[in-house]
Amino acid sequence: MDMSIMIVNAYNGLSGYRALAAVAVATGMAVRGLRKHSLDTSGAVAAAAVGFLSLGSGVRFGLTLILFYLSSSALTRIGNAKKESIESGHKHGGQRDWIQVLVNSGVAVCLSVGFLTTFGED
């Protein structure tokens, strides 16, 4: 069976409450990131998609992603002045775009989707 069909079937089989919760939490976190200026618009869209895929795959994947996002955002704010002096192209506030979101979460999302397609809902 084609891998893309397996992935679509796995997410189509999610319970309604789980899918709704994944959409709500992922969207809420993306909007929070946009308002706090830790994400730009493209980063917020990518974060919502990444969040849905992670949370839809399992609570442990979603919570791990949320903790990573919150801690990295806090560390970015704390070390902003130092980062400006050593990083070329540094954006004040650490606004991440879609590329940075996918680079930072791509492996984790692939593993969580792989878990869901292999083992189903946890």
VODO-210304 format. One record per residue (C-alpha): residue number from 1; residue in three letters; chain; x, y, z. Coordinates in Angstrom, 2 decimals. Each point is the difference from the previous one (the first is absolute). Layout:
SITE num residuo cadena       X       Y       Z
SITE NUM     ALA      A       X       Y       Z
...
END
This chain:
SITE num residuo cadena       X       Y       Z
SITE   1     MET      A    0.00    0.00    0.00
SITE   2     ASP      A    1.20    3.51   -0.83
SITE   3     MET      A    1.42    1.83    3.06
SITE   4     SER      A   -2.06    3.15   -0.58
SITE   5     ILE      A   -3.20   -2.09   -0.04
SITE   6     MET      A    1.05   -1.65    3.28
SITE   7     ILE      A    0.53    3.40    1.63
SITE   8     VAL      A   -3.33    1.38   -1.23
SITE   9     ASN      A   -1.80   -3.13    1.20
SITE  10     ALA      A    1.65    0.24    3.42
SITE  11     TYR      A   -1.17    3.59    0.51
SITE  12     ASN      A   -3.45   -0.72   -1.44
SITE  13     GLY      A   -0.38   -2.65    2.69
SITE  14     LEU      A    0.59    2.44    2.90
SITE  15     SER      A   -2.87    0.34    2.43
SITE  16     GLY      A   -1.98    3.21   -0.45
SITE  17     TYR      A    0.94    1.37    3.41
SITE  18     ARG      A    3.68   -0.71   -0.51
SITE  19     ALA      A    0.05    1.67   -3.41
SITE  20     LEU      A   -1.96    3.00    1.31
SITE  21     ALA      A    2.32    0.33    3.00
SITE  22     ALA      A    3.06   -0.23   -2.26
SITE  23     VAL      A   -1.34    2.76   -2.28
SITE  24     ALA      A   -0.98    2.23    2.95
SITE  25     VAL      A    3.27   -0.32    1.91
SITE  26     ALA      A    2.19    0.27   -3.11
SITE  27     THR      A   -1.87    3.09   -1.21
SITE  28     GLY      A    0.09    1.55    3.48
SITE  29     MET      A    3.75   -0.51    0.30
SITE  30     ALA      A    0.59    1.42   -3.49
SITE  31     VAL      A   -2.10    3.09    0.77
SITE  32     ARG      A    1.87    0.41    3.31
SITE  33     GLY      A    3.32   -0.13   -1.85
SITE  34     LEU      A   -1.20    2.57   -2.51
SITE  35     ARG      A   -1.21    2.37    2.72
SITE  36     LYS      A    3.20   -0.39    2.05
SITE  37     HIS      A    2.07    0.58   -3.17
SITE  38     SER      A    1.83   -3.31    0.32
SITE  39     LEU      A   -1.50   -1.04   -3.36
SITE  40     ASP      A   -0.65    1.94   -3.16
SITE  41     THR      A   -3.14   -0.75   -2.05
SITE  42     SER      A    1.59   -2.80   -2.02
SITE  43     GLY      A    1.48   -1.46    3.18
SITE  44     ALA      A   -3.41    0.04    1.70
SITE  45     VAL      A   -1.60   -1.87   -2.90
SITE  46     ALA      A    2.79   -2.58    0.02
SITE  47     ALA      A   -0.18   -0.28    3.81
SITE  48     ALA      A   -3.76   -0.66   -0.16
SITE  49     ALA      A    0.56   -2.81   -2.51
SITE  50     VAL      A    2.92   -1.45    1.98
SITE  51     GLY      A   -2.03    0.26    3.19
SITE  52     PHE      A   -2.98   -1.78   -1.50
SITE  53     LEU      A    2.13   -2.83   -1.36
SITE  54     SER      A    1.83   -0.41    3.32
SITE  55     LEU      A   -3.05    0.26    2.25
SITE  56     GLY      A   -2.02   -2.19   -2.33
SITE  57     SER      A    2.71   -2.64    0.23
SITE  58     GLY      A   -0.12   -0.09    3.78
SITE  59     VAL      A   -0.11    2.14    3.09
SITE  60     ARG      A    3.62   -0.77    0.87
SITE  61     PHE      A    1.15    1.25   -3.41
SITE  62     GLY      A   -2.09    3.16    0.27
SITE  63     LEU      A    1.11    0.80    3.54
SITE  64     THR      A    3.65   -0.55   -0.90
SITE  65     LEU      A   -0.39    2.41   -2.92
SITE  66     ILE      A   -1.74    2.62    2.18
SITE  67     LEU      A    2.68   -0.22    2.71
SITE  68     PHE      A    2.75    0.33   -2.62
SITE  69     TYR      A   -1.72    3.03   -1.54
SITE  70     LEU      A   -0.62    1.76    3.33
SITE  71     SER      A    3.51   -0.62    1.32
SITE  72     SER      A    1.72    1.06   -3.21
SITE  73     SER      A   -2.13    3.17   -0.16
SITE  74     ALA      A    0.90    0.86    3.60
SITE  75     LEU      A    3.69   -0.63   -0.63
SITE  76     THR      A   -0.14    2.18   -3.11
SITE  77     ARG      A   -1.41    2.90    2.01
SITE  78     ILE      A    2.56   -0.46    2.78
SITE  79     GLY      A    3.01   -0.13   -2.32
SITE  80     ASN      A   -1.20    2.52   -2.59
SITE  81     ALA      A    2.69    2.63    0.60
SITE  82     LYS      A    2.84   -2.51   -0.18
SITE  83     LYS      A   -1.49   -1.64   -3.08
SITE  84     GLU      A   -0.14    3.35   -1.81
SITE  85     SER      A    3.76    0.44    0.41
SITE  86     ILE      A    0.96   -3.46   -1.32
SITE  87     GLU      A   -2.70   -0.99   -2.51
SITE  88     SER      A   -0.24    1.56   -3.44
SITE  89     GLY      A   -3.55    0.62   -1.18
SITE  90     HIS      A   -1.35   -0.22    3.54
SITE  91     LYS      A   -3.65    1.02    0.28
SITE  92     HIS      A   -0.84    1.86    3.20
SITE  93     GLY      A   -2.37   -2.09    2.05
SITE  94     GLY      A    1.04   -3.18   -1.79
SITE  95     GLN      A   -2.88   -0.03   -2.49
SITE  96     ARG      A    0.18   -3.39   -1.67
SITE  97     ASP      A   -1.21   -0.45   -3.56
SITE  98     TRP      A   -1.39   -3.18   -1.57
SITE  99     ILE      A    3.47   -1.26   -0.91
SITE 100     GLN      A    1.27    0.26    3.57
SITE 101     VAL      A   -3.16   -1.66    1.34
SITE 102     LEU      A    0.40   -2.95   -2.37
SITE 103     VAL      A    3.75   -0.30    0.57
SITE 104     ASN      A   -0.48   -0.05    3.78
SITE 105     SER      A   -2.95   -2.40   -0.01
SITE 106     GLY      A    0.30   -2.05   -3.19
SITE 107     VAL      A    1.64   -3.12    1.45
SITE 108     ALA      A   -2.32   -0.06    3.01
SITE 109     VAL      A   -3.10    0.37   -2.18
SITE 110     CYS      A    1.16   -2.78   -2.34
SITE 111     LEU      A    0.55   -2.29    2.99
SITE 112     SER      A   -3.39    0.80    1.53
SITE 113     VAL      A   -1.80   -0.55   -3.32
SITE 114     GLY      A    1.95   -3.23   -0.44
SITE 115     PHE      A   -1.11   -1.12    3.46
SITE 116     LEU      A   -3.65    0.72   -0.80
SITE 117     THR      A    0.09   -1.80   -3.34
SITE 118     THR      A    1.78   -3.00    1.52
SITE 119     PHE      A   -1.75   -0.39    3.35
SITE 120     GLY      A   -3.17    2.10   -0.24
SITE 121     GLU      A   -1.31    2.26    2.76
SITE 122     ASP      A    1.70   -0.37    3.34
END
